[in-house]
């Protein structure tokens, strides 16, 4: 399923039906960015309110992509800590 805004992505994630997601950062001038979704995932993983899922960043944005990957790495670390 394709979504085009951070609000749509977060709503879908909240539904609990997502098993993997690939994020782009640049969603349009003046729109919240994919990094917002990556941070949302990271926060929910930290608090244990989002089940583990596969998360990828496919953005070509050279500034945002490393930040998104760091948030994803943290989420994976939080999930792993809860699973052990």
Buried (B, 14 or more C-beta within 10 A) or exposed (E): EEBEEBEBBBEBBEEEEBEEBEBBBEBEEEEBBBBBBBBBBBBBBBEEEBEBBEBEBEBEBEEBBEBBBBBBEBBBEBBEEEEE
